[in-house]
Structures are given as structure tokens and as C-alpha cells.
Amino acid sequence: MEKKDLRIVFMGTPEFAVESLKCLVEGGYNVVAVVTQPDKPVGRHQDTLQPSQVKQYAVEHGLPVLQPVKMKDPDFVEQLRSYQADLQVVVAFRMLPEVVWSMPKYGTFNVHAALLPQYRGAAPINWAVINGEKETGVTTFFLDHDIDTGRIILQKRFPIPETENVEYVYDGLMHLGAELALETIDALIAADGNIGSIPQSEMIGQGAELKPAPKIFKDTCRIDFHKPAKQVYDFIRGLSPYPGAWTEIKKKETVVFFDDPKGDDDYVRFPEPTTHPSHKQSTQKIQVLKIFSTRLSCMKRGDAPVGCSALRGSRCKLPALMNGSLFRSCSSVARNAWMLLLFSMV
């Protein structure tokens, strides 16, 4: 079988999926149709329709586009069947019903941004960083009845530097996922459609804990300052730049971002807990963490996340907040200020 003989329907919506579609088109693969979400109303009056990034690319390259509201809609199913796809490739799309994923002769595979069976769910990239993983990866697997549980075809690993945020990992996995999609298709072609795959149950070690990757909501992003410094650090970078970790200062939400420290080798430290010099009488032990590029409203001495108690030392020019934050003063919104987090180790 040649790649021009393999009829492919691609399904995806966001930027993450565009890279895979682009590689298929530029690689000369026979993409006969693209399925993506319906255009979304945007603007103040919701009177403008915004197409998905996948649709924009597909239209620019003359590919037929299907935009079903419901995946089980009989008209859509019949239209999809008319393309006589041999294979369907899914990247960052919705859950498919069996009538759709079972349609092609060689099945439907998905590109998942994690090393399955770990991090099944909607936000695998964020949760891998939040949990402080040192590596993650991408997986291709055949779709079945449940979410992210199908037989695994191929995997590629990707290291997560401790000094990078989720944007870096997202970009890396986007390109790695596209590479793996092509490798999976090439392997399927070489095997005349009879490519090998492994049940996920065989990849779960005895007593191993499966870490989920559920959808992230606003409440998920609230910083818990009672956790150790390293966990808060990973939490902030796992949500930066989007959707952004946040805390509450004087009943106002403040979003905290993690960004490039611009060459500062000492921008994050996790030393052995010690008594902070700004409060000589304290017997509590703390760790120190500096986070760059915070977005802060005008701060005053003593401002603190709700529930934090201030440590006021005579030589401390700015307020130090136990289980809270030390902010640089500003007269307006500080877009490149730094923020020093102090964590009680009690």
C-alpha cells in the first residue's frame, strides 16, 4: 500500500491539532476530509462567527470541512461515510461515538498528549507539570468505548525541565505528536493495515497508581499556600500562561504567572527550611521561592492573601507573609514585577 492509496479523515479543533494536519498535508498523505467543531460566536454581541484553527488551515488548503453539532446526527454520519475513509486520525477533538470511530477499515487512532495509561483526560499537559513530572510524552492509540483507554500503538517521550512552564511542554508535544502521527500512519501502511497494538492493562504495573488529567476549572487554579514550596511552584508553572494560577488579595483575584527568569540562576531555590531573618523571634521554618512575571494590582504594605499572617521584621522593607507572598511595591499594574513566596514548614 502507498500513502496516496490510504484515504484519511482528520478530526481536530485547536492549534495543537493544526500541526498534525499540516504535516499530513505537506507530507503528501491523502487527507480526503476534515472534521472540526462548528464556528463559535464571538464579540461583544456574539454576532461574529469564529472558525476553529483547524478549519482555517483546511479551508486555506482546499480540504472539505464537516462541522457536526452532534456526532450521531444521521446526516453527518452518512456524509462522513461517503468519503470512504480507510483511517481516521483524531487530535484534540471530542469523544466519538462507536458509529463514527468504527467506520474506517483500519479504525480510528488518537494522538494523546501523555504517556498512557497515565494522565487520561482533557488536560494531560497541565497535570503532568502540576504533578512535577520529569518527563511526559505522546501516545497514539485506537479509540474504543471509553475515554483514552484504547490499545496503544506507539509512544514518544519528552523531558520536562524544572525551569519551564506548560507553554513550553505544550509546544514540544504539539510537534512531537505530529511526528508520532506520521510514524503511526507509516507503520500502518508498511503492515498493510495490520499494525500491532498493546492493551493498556498490560502497561500498568502491579500496584501502580494511575494519575488522572481531568478538565481544569477556575476553582482548580486557586493556589493553596499551605502546600510545600515545590508543589506550589509546579502548580503555578503547570497553569502558566493559561489559564493562570490565582490567589485572593483583599478579596480581589490576582493571577500569578511563571515566565522566563531572564538568566537569573537563583530565581528558584528550595533549600532546607530555615527561620526567616525578617522575623527573628519565629521558630517556624520556611522555604523561599521567587516567581517572575506576576500580574499584580497596586499593592500596599500588609496586603496578603486571605488567611495569611504577616511577619514584620525591622529590617524587612516589604511585608513578608507566612504562607503568602512578598510583593514588590508598585504604583500601577506591575507586569514584570517579581513575587517572593514564603512557605511555612510546620
C-alpha positions, 0 to 999 in steps of 0.5 A: 500500500502507498500513502496516496492509496490510504484515504484519511479523515482528520478530526481536530479543533485547536492549534495543537491539532493544526500541526498534525494536519499540516504535516499530513498535508505537506507530507503528501498523505491523502487527507480526503476530509476534515472534521472540526467543531462548528464556528463559535460566536464571538464579540461583544454581541456574539454576532461574529462567527469564529472558525476553529484553527483547524478549519482555517488551515483546511479551508486555506488548503482546499480540504472539505470541512464537516462541522457536526453539532452532534456526532450521531446526527444521521446526516453527518454520519452518512456524509462522513461515510461517503468519503470512504475513509480507510483511517481516521486520525483524531487530535484534540477533538471530542469523544466519538461515538462507536458509529463514527470511530468504527467506520474506517477499515483500519479504525480510528487512532488518537494522538494523546498528549501523555504517556498512557495509561497515565494522565487520561483526560482533557488536560494531560499537559497541565497535570503532568507539570502540576504533578512535577513530572520529569518527563511526559510524552505522546501516545497514539492509540485506537479509540474504543468505548471509553475515554483514552483507554484504547490499545496503544500503538506507539509512544514518544517521550519528552523531558520536562525541565524544572525551569519551564512552564506548560507553554513550553511542554505544550509546544514540544508535544504539539510537534512531537505528536505530529511526528508520532502521527506520521510514524503511526500512519507509516507503520500502518501502511508498511503492515498493510493495515495490520499494525500491532497494538498493546492493551493498556492493562498490560502497561500498568504495573502491579500496584501502580497508581494511575494519575488522572488529567481531568478538565481544569476549572477556575476553582482548580487554579486557586493556589493553596499556600499551605502546600510545600514550596515545590508543589506550589511552584509546579502548580503555578508553572503547570497553569502558566500562561493559561489559564493562570494560577490565582490567589485572593488579595483583599478579596480581589483575584490576582493571577500569578504567572511563571515566565522566563527568569531572564538568566537569573540562576537563583530565581528558584531555590528550595533549600532546607527550611530555615527561620526567616531573618525578617522575623527573628523571634519565629521558630517556624521554618520556611522555604523561599521561592521567587516567581517572575512575571506576576500580574499584580494590582497596586499593592500596599504594605500588609496586603496578603492573601486571605488567611495569611499572617504577616511577619514584620521584621525591622529590617524587612522593607516589604511585608513578608507573609507566612504562607503568602507572598512578598510583593514588590511595591508598585504604583500601577499594574506591575507586569514584570514585577517579581513575587517572593513566596514564603512557605511555612514548614510546620 
